[in-house]
Structure formats: structure tokens, C-alpha cells
Amino acid sequence: MSSPGARRPAPRAEVALMAGYHSPQIDVAVRLNTNEAPEPPPAALLDELCGALAGVSLNRYPDREALELRAAVGAQHGVGAEHVYCANGSNEVLQAICLAYGGAGRSAAVFEPSYALHPHIARLTGMTVIEGARDEELLVDESELARVLTAGGRFGPADPAIVFLCSPNNPTGRAEPRDTVERVVASAPGLVVVDEAYGQFARWSASELLPDNPHLVVVRTFSKTWSLAGLRLGYAIADAEVVDALFRVTLPYHLDAVKQLAGRLALRHVDEMRERVARISAERERVVHALRALGLRPFPSDANFVLFEVTGHDAREVWRSLVRQSVLVRDVSGFPRLARCLRVTIGTAAEDDAFLAALGVALS
Ligand SMILES: Cc1ncc(COP(=O)(O)O)c(C=O)c1O
């Protein structure tokens, strides 16, 4: 046999440059690094799903257009199924957006620090990325916005075909102010994608701007507020023509029948979801106070996680000490402007207490 890989082409240049995006999955007792919900979905939902599974015809392909699921999602937002696109997690939704509206010769704008997969997926589809910088308060300021949006020729590498915003912003925590999003929507030359993975924690949603703005796309997920990260289901709300374009880059039957069923059933439990969001928000404020009491600087959060600066300490060292104590948080010290920062997901009270105790040890 010839040496392994001898007749194999190298991956294309963009792929070779990709460092990949992976939050480490270390086996620890307390996992607070990927912003999942700390509680399982309602027991009643699991019962309903088990009962309904017998009715799924697994020998048949699923509904290729996932019409019932899309209608149920749309009903949550007061729109019809034609305004809803669903995929296997919101990352896959973002990928479909970049495949349909991005690609080689086009550019995407991001405002760092923000969700790392926006530029990552854009680059994977061959796009150039324009990196805007957030200001001292980690918000998008007007002059930086103007710089990023008006830098060059239409949709070329310097004129973004897609502008990504994240509200609430991961990893910083705050929802984008309404006037910022309105300004971006008013001045962007292409598509504006507002990633609302943590949207139910915020006081407002960019979906309010959808009726007047056919170039706006709002992306959401079942992974966080719905306690269903294991299901891998996300969606976009957008103009029907955008939804149509997203379907054109989607593989046939991409959403399996069990997922379509589970997603529909989950939406019947909206009250439990809202109660869970309220509980997590209250617990978040307890954690914020405790971080302050430890002499650290937590940033304001409208999400189920808190960014905090380990003032006077090396963030990587603190992260390592936490891992040694079997607590995993997200080390974001490599992100622009966040050199001394870590991000912790709000867990159960017991998990948060374990984290705070371990943090006390790490800082001592
Ligand atoms: C801002 C943001 N968007 C999207 C995602 C991806 O979520 P999903 O599980 O739906 O792919 C995450 C997950 O952490 C996120 O933080």
C-alpha cells in the first residue's frame, strides 16, 4: 500500500487555514462552558414525544419542507410558514445564509468580540471577513459602523453582502440596543442577520423590524432557552424570498421526522420556557453579585451567561485552576478586548455554588 494520503488532494486553501471552532468537551463535574440550559426539558414534553414516536413512519422520508414545524414556529412570531426556515441548529441556519448570500468574492461584516462562528462559517464559504471593533463598553459605535459599511465597492470584499449582529451578544452578554440595530438595518448595503440565540432573555427582538425590512433575517435556536441543545434545531424568520433562497442551498430531507415532531411538541410548552428563562435570569443576578463580592468585574448580561474580568489575575491560569477543580467555563481571553476575561454559563444553584467556591480557590 502507498503511504497514507499520497493520492489525496490537500484540503482547499481556506480549509487549511481554519483553526476550527471548538469549546473543549472536558469530562468535569460542573460544565458551564457552552450556554446550555441547566434543566432538562419538561417531563410532559418527553412523555408526549415518546407517545407520538410510534406514529412516525421511519421507512419514509420526512416532509422535505417541514411545513407543520415551520407553521408552528411561525405562529410564535405571528408569521406564516413561508417566513420560516428551519435547520439542524442555528449554526446550520447561518451556514445556509452564507451559502446563499455569501461565497467567494463577497464579504461579511462582524463586530468583535462576538460569536466566533459568524466569521468562521463566512470564511468556510469563501467570504472575506471585515472585522469591526466594539467600543470600550463592548457596543457597536456609530463611526465604526460607518467605517465597516461604507468601505468600498458593492458586495466586494470591502462592502458587506452580510452584516452579522448578535443580540444578546455572545460572549459579552448585552442585547444590542434597538437604535443600533435600526441604524444597521437602515444603512447596510446587503443582508442583516441578527443572531438571537438568547433572544428570550432580552427586552426586545429585532423580529419587530421584520415587516418593514425584507433584507433582515432573525435567527433563533432551540438549544438554549428551550433546553433542547441535544435536538439540534434552529430557525430563521425572514422575507419569503430569503427563505426560498435558503431552501435552494439545503440538501433534500435535511430535517429528520423525529426532530420535526419534537420541535412542534416543544412549542406547546412556551409557558415553561418563559418560567425557565425567568428562573435563570434571577440566578444570573445572584452569580453577578457573588462575582462582585470576589472583587471581579462582571459585565452586564441579558443572557444565560456572564462575562467577567478576573481583575489582577491571568485568565488562562484561573481557567486551568477551575478545570483542576472539575469546573469548566469558557476561556475567552483570546478574543479581542477580552484579555482578562472568562465566560460562565448560569447553571443550577448547586453548580453555580461549586463554580463560585472553585473560583474563590483559584483566586486565592
Ligand atoms: C450566538 C449563538 N448563535 C448560535 C449558536 C449555535 O447554536 P445551535 O446549537 O443552534 O447551533 C450559539 C451557541 O452557542 C450561539 O451562542
The ligand as an ORCA input file, in Angstrom:
! r2SCAN-3c Opt
* xyz 0 1
  C     -24.863     33.411     19.395
  C     -25.006     31.972     19.062
  N     -25.531     31.633     17.890
  C     -25.681     30.352     17.545
  C     -25.282     29.336     18.386
  C     -25.410     27.923     17.904
  O     -26.495     27.325     18.415
  P     -27.084     25.970     17.792
  O     -26.951     24.987     18.900
  O     -28.495     26.321     17.487
  O     -26.310     25.605     16.576
  C     -24.730     29.637     19.623
  C     -24.289     28.562     20.514
  O     -23.563     28.733     21.446
  C     -24.581     30.996     19.973
  O     -24.038     31.349     21.124
*
